């Protein structure tokens, strides 16, 4: 089950263009998944690559990302690629959203 994070541009000159591209992609992917019997979920993007993916920890800090691609939790010491950590947290948030949704 795929989950997407919605990322908004901070540059006003590109906001409408990026949003329209995002809407087109989101609509097309959602349509195709629905056609195949799937479902597309979206979750909030902030802090997904700054949050420790270890369930017992969950420490959120900008210091966990000392470099662009490297994640190292300052509390428990977990290390990984920042994009992988962001994907793990996005999946966890999406699954939590499904678990809390009415059937």
C-alpha positions as CSV (number, residue, x, y, z in Angstrom):
1,X,0.0,0.0,0.0
2,X,1.7,3.2,-1.1
3,X,1.8,6.4,1.0
4,X,2.9,9.8,-0.3
5,X,4.0,12.8,1.6
6,X,2.8,16.2,0.5
7,X,5.7,18.7,0.2
8,X,5.0,22.3,-0.4
9,X,7.4,24.7,-2.0
10,X,8.7,27.6,0.1
11,X,9.4,29.7,-3.0
12,X,6.2,31.7,-3.9
13,X,7.2,31.9,-7.6
14,X,7.1,28.1,-8.0
15,X,4.2,27.3,-5.6
16,X,1.4,27.2,-8.1
17,X,3.3,25.3,-10.7
18,X,4.5,22.6,-8.2
19,X,1.1,22.3,-6.6
20,X,-0.5,21.8,-10.0
21,X,2.0,19.1,-10.9
22,X,1.5,17.5,-7.5
23,X,-2.3,17.5,-7.9
24,X,-2.0,15.9,-11.4
25,X,0.4,13.2,-10.1
26,X,-1.7,12.6,-7.0
27,X,-4.9,12.3,-9.1
28,X,-3.4,10.1,-11.7
29,X,-1.8,7.7,-9.2
30,X,-4.9,7.6,-7.1
31,X,-7.0,6.8,-10.1
32,X,-4.8,4.0,-11.3
33,X,-4.6,2.5,-7.8
34,X,-8.4,2.6,-7.4
35,X,-8.7,1.0,-10.8
36,X,-6.5,-1.9,-9.7
37,X,-8.3,-2.2,-6.4
38,X,-5.7,-0.3,-4.3
39,X,-5.8,2.8,-2.2
40,X,-3.5,5.8,-2.0
41,X,-2.8,7.4,1.4
42,X,-1.1,10.7,2.1
43,X,0.6,11.7,5.3
44,X,2.2,14.9,6.6
45,X,5.9,15.3,5.6
46,X,7.4,17.5,8.3
47,X,10.0,15.9,10.5
48,X,9.8,12.5,8.9
49,X,13.5,12.5,8.2
50,X,14.4,14.0,11.6
51,X,12.4,11.5,13.7
52,X,14.1,8.3,15.0
53,X,12.4,5.3,13.5
54,X,13.1,3.1,16.5
55,X,9.6,2.6,18.1
56,X,11.0,2.8,21.7
57,X,12.8,6.0,20.9
58,X,11.0,8.3,18.5
59,X,13.3,11.2,19.3
60,X,12.7,14.3,17.0
61,X,15.6,16.7,16.5
62,X,17.2,18.7,13.7
63,X,20.5,17.5,15.2
64,X,19.7,14.0,14.1
65,X,20.5,15.1,10.6
66,X,24.0,16.6,10.8
67,X,24.4,15.9,7.1
68,X,22.0,15.9,4.2
69,X,22.1,12.1,3.7
70,X,23.0,10.9,7.1
71,X,20.7,10.2,10.1
72,X,22.0,9.5,13.6
73,X,19.7,9.6,16.6
74,X,21.2,11.7,19.4
75,X,19.2,9.8,22.0
76,X,19.6,6.1,21.1
77,X,22.4,6.1,18.5
78,X,20.4,4.6,15.6
79,X,22.1,5.3,12.2
80,X,20.8,5.1,8.7
81,X,20.3,7.0,5.4
82,X,18.0,10.0,5.9
83,X,15.8,9.1,3.0
84,X,15.3,5.6,4.3
85,X,14.5,6.9,7.7
86,X,12.0,9.3,6.2
87,X,10.4,6.5,4.2
88,X,10.1,4.3,7.3
89,X,8.4,7.1,9.2
90,X,6.1,7.9,6.3
91,X,5.1,4.2,6.2
92,X,4.6,4.1,10.0
93,X,2.4,7.3,9.9
94,X,0.4,5.9,7.0
95,X,-0.3,2.6,8.7
96,X,-1.2,4.4,11.9
97,X,-3.7,6.5,9.9
98,X,-5.3,3.3,8.5
99,X,-5.5,1.7,12.0
100,X,-7.3,4.8,13.3
101,X,-9.7,5.1,10.4
102,X,-13.3,3.9,10.6
103,X,-13.9,0.8,8.4
